[in-house]
Amino acid sequence: MIYLDNNATTALEPEVLDEMMPWLGGTPGNPSSIHSFGQETRRAIDRARTRVARFIGAQPEELVFTSGGTEADNLALFGAVAASGTTTPHVVTTIIEHQAVINPCRHIEKAGGVVAWAPIDANGLIRPEDTIALFKDDTLLVSVMLANNDIGTIQPVRELSNATRERGILLHTDAVQAAGKIEIDVKKLGVDLLSLSAHKLYGPKGVGILYVRKGIRLKPLVFGGHQERGLRPGTENVAGIVGFGKACEIAGARLAADAARMETMRSAFETAICERIAGTTINGLNAPRLPNTSNLSFEGIDGEALVINLDLMGLAASTGAACSSAENEPSHVLAAMGRSPAEARSSVRFSFGRHNAEEDVARAIELVAQTVQQLRECRQ
Ligand SMILES: Cc1ncc(COP(=O)(O)O)c(C=O)c1O
């Protein structure tokens, strides 16, 4: 099997597993215990916190470990709303966010808040000036993803931060897909809150962080003990956190090399596919894109049928975000770019990763070209 669905999740790096193993079996320590078992476990968490913080240019004490990107996004949005004390918050976001931001925003709307949804252009990008035009005097929070999971477009988050800082508005970015593919530096971005998930960068599933800039006040979503400064109580997922730390250390060290390799593979793939398959469109082509993501529309093809047939041939790809592809709805991102429902349904996302080999690219090109041709012949 060739795996070109690295935006859905990545394989756990063996070195990461090695660091996790002692915490999965053997060592019994609860990091809150004062005996030496507990203190050793606390030190492992502190080391991981430092590694993750370094990866995004933050201070260790600015991180809150969560169960993943979804919880981090929820904590950013609901935590900020709860801390503000208002029951009718004004929030600005984009129509291409992941469900982990869209659905909390819908909940905020239902609870009496107002959400302004920034549009994107045909290239899959928000326009900073249009987004800033949505700010109101009472806007509490702006949430704009750093990179889109479906098409890989990199949003101009940094260009919003002067406007949010001047007006005292919180700026959150979901950087889950950007991690390990482009540099992330919370200071350069000028964000107050940032979400990451370990399983998108060769770490374990079920662990993430919310970066909370020093001085920013949030309220927790769950209540219990004092862990994570009371913002995320509950005994820590020690093995997961340790694995996340190691994954960030590796991703930081390999970032430039990984990105260059993935971009080379993606570029060879897109060039050959466009040459061989008439009626192919590269979605997001004219925007800054993640180096690994290729979202292609094939005229007259049903994307889901293509994904199923490719799977049978030994190539794993996707019609979009794993959590919404089960719903068989055309991508809301492509719809927001102005694509017709038929065009959106004809799209497939191929996402390259660190472990793809050059031979994978040649084989993938062959399989996609053959399968598209077969599906087109079946229609005639
Ligand atoms: C942009 C984005 N945000 C959030 C998430 C959710 O992260 P997790 O799977 O860790 O809950 C994902 C996962 O697909 C994502 O792509």
PDBQT file of the ligand as one rigid body, heavy atoms in Angstrom, charges set to zero:
ROOT
HETATM    1  C1  LIG A 401      -7.023  21.677  10.835  1.00  0.00    +0.000 C 
HETATM    2  C2  LIG A 401      -7.378  20.658  11.859  1.00  0.00    +0.000 A 
HETATM    3  N1  LIG A 401      -7.794  21.054  13.067  1.00  0.00    +0.000 NA
HETATM    4  C3  LIG A 401      -8.123  20.180  14.030  1.00  0.00    +0.000 A 
HETATM    5  C4  LIG A 401      -8.058  18.829  13.808  1.00  0.00    +0.000 A 
HETATM    6  C5  LIG A 401      -8.458  17.878  14.898  1.00  0.00    +0.000 C 
HETATM    7  O1  LIG A 401      -7.330  17.361  15.548  1.00  0.00    +0.000 OA
HETATM    8  P1  LIG A 401      -7.467  16.001  16.413  1.00  0.00    +0.000 P 
HETATM    9  O2  LIG A 401      -7.652  14.903  15.425  1.00  0.00    +0.000 OA
HETATM   10  O3  LIG A 401      -6.183  15.907  17.161  1.00  0.00    +0.000 OA
HETATM   11  O4  LIG A 401      -8.627  16.189  17.320  1.00  0.00    +0.000 OA
HETATM   12  C6  LIG A 401      -7.634  18.352  12.552  1.00  0.00    +0.000 A 
HETATM   13  C7  LIG A 401      -7.590  16.891  12.277  1.00  0.00    +0.000 C 
HETATM   14  O5  LIG A 401      -7.879  16.440  11.197  1.00  0.00    +0.000 OA
HETATM   15  C8  LIG A 401      -7.292  19.297  11.562  1.00  0.00    +0.000 A 
HETATM   16  O6  LIG A 401      -6.888  18.904  10.341  1.00  0.00    +0.000 OA
ENDROOT
TORSDOF 0
